[in-house]
Amino acid sequence: MLISRRDALKTGSAAAALLGSDDVLASAQNTIRLGGSVPMSGKESDTGLNVLEGYKVAVKYVNEHLGGVKVAGVAYKLELQLFDDASDPQRAVTLIQKQLDSGTDFFLGSFSSAIVLPTAALTERARRPMVQAGGGADQIFTRHFRYMFGIYPRASRQLVTLVEMFKSMHGQVRTCAIVATNDPFSKGQADGSVEYLRAAGIQILNTYRLPPTLTDVSGVVSDLRLRTPDALICTTHQEDSALVTQQLVATGTDVKLLFLALGPEIPAFRANLGKYAEGLTFNQYWKPTYRFGDPFFGSTANYYNYYTTVTDRKETYHTAGASLCITCYVKAIQDAGTLAPDKVRDALAALNYESFYGQVKFTADGDGDAVLMGAVISQVQPSGLEVVFPPKVATAQLVYPIPNWATR
């Protein structure tokens, strides 16, 4: 069952927030507890609930179809122990510390770098592994954590594919502007992209920093009307991405290409924008059309088919990334042949295998390999979310320039 943040904090017991257990008070001997927190409410809850669903689906599959995880001939069932951190880093820190105090050995990450960074610092100090699909800020991976592993590359390396797409467009993108939320993840993405853009010979007209909380970007939009770039790159979270797009539409400020790092992958985001969502480009880390093998699900197609049979929640790359966190643990535990946290940590660091998500390999700092686990560029088109770059995995051609707002 799921426990609200009020009840979880009131009880002060990690066991009281057990997810996926028939007997909350039972301490099953052959059980591997996976602790952590997820934004089930608050500003990050849309994506947080996607992450939660990915965790739940993979655990269900491992327990019901694989019979659990075998260690030294003994089968262990996975047990999720996840609290609602309400998108609040301080609350998450409190909850994770309580789980550490209760003896939890293995952790899953929350969503947003602002939550992953302080919670990973706790699990690192306790020498307990954390695998996460929700934090990409460079600061998470430059502190030389040994026990934390992230599915996505660090923020400063996440727009490499976008710049490669610009380079392939034969000079159509000569200028760009960057809008970034002033938080570690978004700022890291923006700062990292500057180096790649300049190396590609693309002129950066301006870089705009948005405060973490805002309700208006009219000043930015007014400036964009005066100096309109070929491409507008927004390293923003979904709420800010929606605000920028809405104010561009409201003022009739047209750009040839609008890239939003986060937002378009979420169905509710696209539904809110309606026809104005078409043409938006964004980073996408996984598609159900990929053709990879997998030691547990068998293939990408099998994972997707299973996912759609056990949940009504629409898949996103965040759901797939979260499921991958679970199977990374399973693979590492099997490879280690033990539940000793140090040994499982070493096995996670050594992973290098093909999964339903793609090739899994972590850098020495714990983030996903930028080449093997980096993003593709997708675009919202009438047919759905289409991969438009790189060509070897593209499902459609890039629409460039996108239609003017007024003609839609």
Summary of the structure (lengths in Angstrom):
residues: 408
radius of gyration: 21.1
end to end distance: 45.0
largest distance: 68.3
contacts: 1481
relative contact order: 0.13
helix: 41%
strand: 21%
